[in-house]
């Protein structure tokens, strides 16, 4: 970005920040949740749940209010409690109500008691006021929603799906979907802070939660304490989520060699190939065969395993090493047209509807998307040639090309604010690649330090890497960051 444009963006941001805070001041006062025992199994018995009210539309803060579901596990030692650590879920469209239990279990006991662990279901999903675009059930399948092109690269079917989803959200999503966005989530986070009676709040965001937390730390920097960001999204101020979609090509390129080495390991009971180099051709050949002749796969989202279904299965498996064996079993069965393993059960349709409405509303409202369909078609063909594993997906059309609403005001993450941010990032992350994380690190400037972990997968803390774990925990315990960016090998 040219320096003059950058200065203009920063000036606009300063004005927007003032208006944001003013809007929050004119909203009804945040009241403390009435805490009660959470419903559901597998939760820490100490976890409590409650609700708060937030404006449906922050442009009209005294108007209709909606409900946010919140949860907490209080410090067992209030005499040594430092404050609140807000756990910010990924997505957009992820739920957070269980995070005090699940993320809390990742922390050492002594560190866990440093904070009240608090999380929430973002607006639109879970136990909060829910969104529903009433999208056709078939279009909710990841193989269709994600926008995998046809085997020959044609995107006509993707255009049709994207048009249907955009129209469903415009017809059925109402004001809730129209007002979705990362700036709105940041304002909701500040309402949680106020409802808890905290002047400042610490936050731990993961994946999309790193962007939501970064927008919060930009708009409300003076209300932040310690900011931990794990698996970091690119904050590109012009493209935002468009960049994230494109980054899947980078992430798969970075991460696939980890799977190939695992698949060629002589001691691996699920070994697929003799050498890592053979895995690429093996995978591409099998996907091409399934493009021509899909296999029945009862219980899966589409009822069959296509080439794109296999590509989506690879994308899912590259998020974590523990998913490699399940993918290998699918590949082995598909090679011989044998009975495929049972697929993972899909979430209930109501939850899929909520997650999709929130995801579409957020990514389409956060930035403007191109509308010229021939540009998408050309970009898909180039991407297919450059990155055959992702087959053009990262450049394909989305519902945002047909979104009828203008984008929300942008928030430019920058270096203005307290130096209290720590990023932790795997080198080979399929969803939030290292190159994009560096852009967030650079946007923060002296406000941040970054811990780079020589590992693959999505989610860098906690990990088997004691160097990274120690640096993260030192920061959460007393706010001390490394003197300079740190690489843990």
C-alpha positions in Angstrom: 0.0 0.0 0.0 1.3 3.5 -0.8 2.3 5.6 2.2 -0.3 8.3 1.4 -3.0 5.6 1.3 -1.7 4.0 4.5 -1.9 7.4 6.3 -5.4 7.9 5.0 -6.4 4.5 6.2 -4.9 5.2 9.6 -6.7 8.5 9.9 -10.0 6.9 9.0 -9.3 4.2 11.6 -8.8 6.8 14.3 -12.2 8.3 13.5 -13.8 4.9 13.4 -12.3 3.9 16.7 -13.8 7.0 18.4 -17.2 6.4 16.8 -17.1 2.7 17.9 -16.4 3.6 21.5 -19.1 6.3 21.5 -21.6 3.8 20.1 -20.8 1.4 22.9 -21.3 4.1 25.5 -24.8 4.9 24.3 -25.9 1.3 24.3 -27.8 0.0 27.3 -25.4 -0.7 30.2 -23.8 -4.1 30.3 -25.1 -6.2 33.2 -23.3 -9.0 34.8 -24.4 -12.5 33.8 -26.5 -14.6 36.2 -24.3 -17.7 36.4 -25.7 -21.2 36.6 -24.5 -24.8 36.0 -23.8 -25.5 32.3 -25.8 -28.1 30.4 -24.1 -30.9 28.5 -21.7 -33.7 29.2 -18.0 -33.8 29.4 -17.6 -30.4 31.0 -15.4 -29.4 33.9 -17.9 -29.4 36.9 -16.6 -25.9 37.8 -17.7 -24.4 34.5 -20.6 -22.0 34.7 -22.8 -20.5 32.0 -24.8 -17.3 31.6 -26.0 -14.7 29.1 -25.5 -11.0 28.4 -27.4 -8.7 26.0 -25.7 -6.9 23.2 -27.1 -4.6 20.4 -28.3 -6.4 17.3 -26.9 -3.4 15.3 -24.2 -1.2 16.8 -25.2 1.6 14.5 -28.5 1.6 16.6 -27.1 0.6 20.0 -30.3 1.4 21.9 -32.5 -0.6 19.6 -33.1 -4.4 19.5 -30.9 -6.5 21.7 -29.8 -10.1 21.2 -28.3 -12.7 23.5 -24.7 -13.8 23.8 -24.1 -17.1 25.8 -21.0 -16.9 28.0 -19.1 -19.4 30.2 -16.4 -19.3 32.8 -14.3 -21.3 35.1 -13.2 -19.1 38.0 -9.7 -19.3 39.4 -9.4 -21.7 42.3 -7.1 -19.2 44.0 -8.7 -15.8 43.8 -6.1 -14.3 46.1 -3.5 -14.8 43.3 -5.8 -14.3 40.4 -4.4 -11.9 37.7 -7.6 -11.2 35.8 -9.8 -12.6 33.0 -8.5 -14.6 30.1 -11.1 -14.4 27.3 -10.9 -17.5 25.0 -11.8 -16.5 21.4 -13.0 -19.3 19.1 -12.0 -19.9 15.5 -14.2 -20.0 12.4 -15.9 -17.7 11.6 -18.8 -19.8 12.9 -17.0 -21.7 15.6 -18.6 -22.1 19.1 -16.7 -21.3 22.3 -19.0 -22.2 25.2 -17.0 -25.3 26.1 -13.5 -23.7 25.8 -13.0 -23.0 29.5 -13.1 -26.8 29.9 -11.2 -27.8 26.7 -8.6 -25.1 26.4 -8.4 -24.8 30.2 -7.2 -28.5 30.2 -4.3 -27.5 28.0 -2.9 -25.1 30.7 -0.7 -26.2 33.6 -2.8 -26.1 36.8 -0.8 -23.2 38.3 -1.3 -21.1 35.2 -4.9 -22.0 34.9 -5.5 -20.5 38.3 -3.9 -17.3 37.3 -7.2 -16.4 35.5 -10.9 -16.7 35.4 -11.2 -18.5 32.0 -14.1 -17.0 30.1 -15.5 -17.8 26.6 -18.6 -17.3 24.5 -20.7 -18.5 21.6 -20.4 -15.7 19.0 -23.6 -14.1 17.8 -25.5 -16.4 15.4 -24.3 -19.8 16.7 -24.7 -22.2 19.5 -26.5 -21.0 22.7 -26.4 -17.4 21.5 -29.1 -15.8 19.4 -28.9 -18.0 16.3 -28.7 -17.2 12.6 -30.3 -19.3 9.8 -30.2 -18.6 6.1 -32.2 -21.8 5.4 -29.7 -22.9 2.8 -30.5 -26.1 0.9 -29.1 -29.0 2.8 -27.0 -30.3 -0.2 -25.2 -27.0 -0.4 -24.0 -27.3 3.2 -21.6 -30.2 2.3 -18.0 -28.9 2.4 -17.3 -30.4 -1.0 -19.9 -27.9 -2.4 -19.7 -25.0 0.0 -15.9 -24.8 -0.2 -16.1 -24.4 -4.0 -14.1 -27.3 -5.5 -14.3 -26.9 -9.3 -15.5 -29.6 -11.6 -12.9 -32.2 -12.7 -12.2 -30.2 -15.9 -11.9 -26.9 -13.9 -15.3 -25.6 -14.9 -16.9 -23.4 -12.2 -20.5 -23.2 -13.5 -21.7 -25.5 -10.6 -19.8 -23.4 -8.1 -21.4 -20.2 -9.4 -24.9 -21.8 -9.0 -24.2 -22.9 -5.4 -22.8 -19.5 -4.5 -25.8 -17.7 -6.0 -28.2 -19.9 -4.1 -26.4 -19.4 -0.8 -26.1 -15.6 -1.2 -29.8 -15.4 -2.1 -30.8 -17.6 0.9 -28.9 -15.4 3.3 -30.4 -12.2 1.7 -33.9 -13.6 1.8 -33.8 -15.3 5.2 -30.8 -14.1 7.3 -32.4 -10.8 8.3 -30.6 -8.0 10.2 -28.5 -10.5 12.2 -26.7 -11.8 9.1 -26.4 -8.3 7.6 -24.7 -7.0 10.7 -22.2 -10.0 11.1 -18.6 -9.1 10.9 -15.3 -9.0 12.7 -15.7 -5.4 13.9 -19.1 -6.5 15.4 -17.5 -9.5 17.1 -14.8 -7.1 18.6 -17.6 -4.9 20.0 -19.3 -8.0 21.4 -16.1 -8.9 23.1 -15.9 -5.5 24.7 -19.5 -5.9 26.0 -18.4 -9.1 27.7 -15.5 -7.3 29.3 -17.8 -4.6 30.6 -20.4 -7.2 31.8 -17.6 -8.9 33.8 -16.7 -5.5 35.5 -13.1 -5.6 34.1 -11.2 -2.5 33.1 -8.8 -4.6 31.0 -9.0 -8.1 29.7 -6.5 -10.7 28.5 -7.4 -12.8 25.4 -6.3 -16.0 23.8 -7.5 -16.3 20.2 -6.9 -19.2 17.8 -7.2 -19.2 14.0 -10.0 -16.8 13.0 -10.0 -15.8 16.7 -6.6 -14.3 16.1 -8.1 -11.8 13.6 -11.1 -11.1 15.8 -8.8 -10.5 18.8 -6.5 -8.3 16.7 -9.4 -6.2 15.6 -10.4 -5.9 19.3 -6.8 -5.0 20.3 -6.9 -2.3 17.5 -10.2 -0.8 18.4 -9.9 -1.2 22.2 -6.1 -1.4 22.8 -6.3 0.5 26.1 -8.6 -2.2 27.5 -6.3 -5.1 26.7 -3.9 -6.8 29.1 -2.1 -9.9 27.6 -2.9 -10.9 24.0 -2.0 -14.4 22.9 -2.6 -15.3 19.2 -2.2 -18.9 18.0 -2.3 -19.9 14.3 -2.5 -16.5 12.8 -4.7 -15.1 10.1 -3.4 -12.6 7.5 -4.8 -9.2 8.3 -4.6 -7.8 4.8 -6.7 -4.6 5.1 -8.0 -4.8 1.5 -8.7 -8.6 1.0 -9.1 -10.0 4.5 -10.9 -13.4 4.1 -10.2 -13.4 0.4 -6.5 -13.8 1.3 -7.3 -16.6 3.7 -9.1 -18.6 0.9 -6.2 -18.0 -1.4 -3.7 -19.1 1.3 -5.0 -22.6 1.2 -2.8 -23.2 -1.8 0.2 -22.0 0.2 -0.8 -24.0 3.3 -1.2 -27.3 1.5 2.0 -26.7 -0.4 3.8 -26.2 2.9 2.1 -29.0 4.8 1.7 -31.9 2.3 5.4 -33.0 2.6 4.7 -33.8 6.3 2.0 -36.3 5.3 4.2 -37.7 2.5 7.0 -38.4 4.9 4.6 -40.0 7.3 3.0 -42.1 4.5 6.4 -43.4 3.5 7.8 -44.3 6.9 8.8 -47.9 7.0 7.6 -48.3 10.6 4.2 -46.9 9.9 1.4 -49.6 9.9 -0.6 -47.3 7.6 2.2 -46.8 5.1 1.1 -46.0 1.6 4.2 -45.5 -0.5 7.9 -46.4 -0.6 9.2 -42.9 -0.7 7.8 -39.4 0.2 8.3 -38.3 -3.4 5.9 -41.0 -4.6 3.0 -39.7 -2.5 2.1 -36.7 -4.7 1.7 -38.7 -7.9 -0.2 -41.4 -6.0 -2.7 -38.9 -4.5 -3.2 -37.0 -7.7 -3.7 -40.2 -9.7 -6.3 -41.5 -7.3 -8.2 -38.2 -7.2 -8.3 -38.1 -11.0 -9.7 -41.7 -11.1 -12.3 -40.8 -8.5 -13.2 -37.7 -10.7 -14.2 -40.2 -13.4 -15.6 -43.0 -11.3 -16.7 -42.0 -7.7 -17.2 -44.8 -5.1 -20.2 -45.2 -2.9 -19.6 -43.8 0.6 -22.8 -44.3 2.7 -23.1 -41.9 5.5 -20.9 -39.2 4.0 -22.2 -35.8 3.2 -22.7 -36.6 -0.5 -23.1 -40.4 -0.3 -20.1 -41.0 -2.5 -16.3 -40.4 -2.6 -15.4 -38.2 -5.6 -12.1 -36.7 -6.5 -13.1 -33.5 -4.8 -14.3 -35.5 -1.8 -10.8 -37.0 -1.5 -9.2 -33.5 -1.9 -11.4 -32.2 0.9 -10.5 -35.2 3.1 -6.8 -34.4 2.5 -7.4 -30.7 3.4 -9.2 -31.8 6.7 -6.4 -34.3 7.6 -3.6 -31.8 7.2 -4.9 -29.8 10.1 -3.4 -32.3 12.6 -1.1 -35.3 12.4 -3.6 -37.5 14.4 -5.9 -37.4 11.3 -3.3 -38.9 9.0 -4.2 -42.6 9.7 -7.9 -42.1 8.9 -7.0 -40.5 5.6 -4.6 -43.3 4.8 -7.3 -45.9 5.3 -9.6 -44.0 3.0 -6.8 -43.9 0.3 -6.0 -47.6 0.7 -9.6 -48.6 0.4 -10.2 -46.3 -2.6 -7.2 -47.7 -4.4 -8.8 -51.1 -4.7 -12.5 -49.9 -4.8 -13.0 -51.7 -1.4 -15.6 -50.7 1.2 -14.6 -47.3 2.5 -14.2 -46.7 6.3 -17.2 -45.2 8.0 -17.1 -41.4 7.6 -17.1 -39.0 10.5 -20.7 -38.1 11.4 -21.8 -34.7 10.2 -23.0 -32.1 12.8 -26.7 -31.6 13.2 -28.2 -29.6 10.3 -29.3 -26.8 12.6 -25.7 -26.3 13.7 -24.4 -26.5 10.1 -27.0 -23.8 9.2 -25.8 -21.6 12.0 -22.1 -22.0 11.3 -22.6 -21.4 7.5 -24.8 -18.3 8.1 -22.1 -16.8 10.4 -19.3 -17.7 8.1 -20.9 -16.3 5.0 -22.2 -13.2 6.8 -18.7 -12.5 8.2 -16.5 -13.1 5.2 -18.9 -11.2 2.9 -19.4 -8.2 5.1 -15.8 -7.8 6.1 -14.6 -6.9 2.6 -15.7 -6.4 -1.0 -15.3 -9.4 -3.3 -14.8 -9.2 -7.1 -18.0 -9.8 -9.1 -16.5 -10.5 -12.6 -17.0 -14.2 -13.0 -14.6 -14.7 -15.9 -11.8 -13.4 -13.6 -12.6 -16.2 -11.2 -12.6 -18.8 -14.0 -9.2 -17.6 -15.2 -7.7 -17.6 -11.7 -9.0 -21.1 -11.1 -7.3 -22.5 -14.2 -4.0 -20.8 -13.2 -4.3 -22.1 -9.7 -5.0 -25.7 -10.9 -1.7 -25.6 -12.9 0.4 -24.2 -10.1 -1.1 -26.1 -7.2 -2.8 -29.4 -8.4 -3.5 -30.6 -4.9 -6.0 -27.8 -4.3 -7.3 -28.0 -7.9 -8.3 -24.4 -8.1 -10.3 -24.2 -4.8 -8.3 -21.2 -3.4 -9.2 -18.9 -6.3 -12.8 -20.0 -6.8 -16.0 -18.0 -6.6 -17.8 -17.7 -3.3 -21.3 -16.4 -2.2 -19.6 -13.1 -1.6 -19.4 -12.4 -5.3 -23.3 -12.1 -5.2 -23.6 -10.5 -1.8 -26.2 -7.7 -2.0 -24.9 -5.6 0.9 -21.9 -3.1 1.0 -18.9 -4.2 3.1 -18.6 -2.9 6.6 -16.0 -0.3 7.6 -12.5 -1.7 7.7 -10.2 -2.0 10.7 -6.5 -1.8 9.9 -4.4 -3.7 12.4 -1.4 -1.6 13.1 1.4 -0.7 15.6 -0.5 1.8 17.6 -1.3 0.5 21.1 0.3 -1.3 24.0 3.2 -3.8 23.4 1.4 -6.7 24.9 0.9 -9.1 22.0 2.5 -12.6 21.5 2.0 -14.7 18.4 2.8 -18.4 18.2 2.8 -20.1 14.8 3.7 -23.4 13.2 5.9 -23.2 10.2 3.7 -25.6 8.2 0.1 -24.7 8.9 -2.4 -25.7 6.3 -5.1 -23.1 7.2 -3.1 -20.1 8.4 0.2 -20.4 6.7 3.4 -18.9 8.1 3.6 -16.3 5.3 0.2 -14.9 6.3 1.2 -15.0 10.0 4.2 -12.9 9.2 1.9 -10.2 7.8 0.1 -10.0 11.1 3.4 -9.9 13.0 4.6 -7.1 10.7 1.3 -5.2 11.1 1.7 -5.1 14.9 5.3 -3.9 14.7 6.9 -3.3 18.1 3.6 -4.2 19.8 4.3 -7.9 19.2 6.7 -10.8 19.4 6.4 -14.0 17.5 7.3 -17.6 18.4 7.8 -19.7 15.3 7.6 -23.5 15.9 9.2 -25.9 13.4 6.2 -28.1 13.2 3.1 -28.8 11.0 -0.6 -28.6 11.6 -3.1 -26.0 12.8 -2.6 -25.0 16.5 0.8 -24.4 17.9 0.1 -24.3 21.7 0.4 -26.6 23.5 2.8 -28.8 21.5 5.5 -31.3 22.1 7.9 -28.4 21.7 9.0 -27.4 25.2 10.7 -24.2 23.9 7.4 -22.8 22.6 5.3 -24.0 25.5 7.7 -22.4 28.0 7.6 -19.0 26.2 3.8 -19.0 25.9 3.4 -19.9 29.6 5.9 -17.4 30.8 4.0 -14.7 28.9 0.6 -15.8 30.3 2.0 -16.1 33.8 3.7 -12.7 34.2 3.3 -10.9 30.9 7.0 -11.2 29.9 7.7 -11.8 26.2 10.9 -12.9 24.5 13.3 -10.0 23.9 13.0 -10.7 20.2 11.2 -13.0 17.9 12.0 -16.7 18.7 12.3 -19.8 16.6 11.8 -23.1 18.4 13.2 -26.1 16.6 
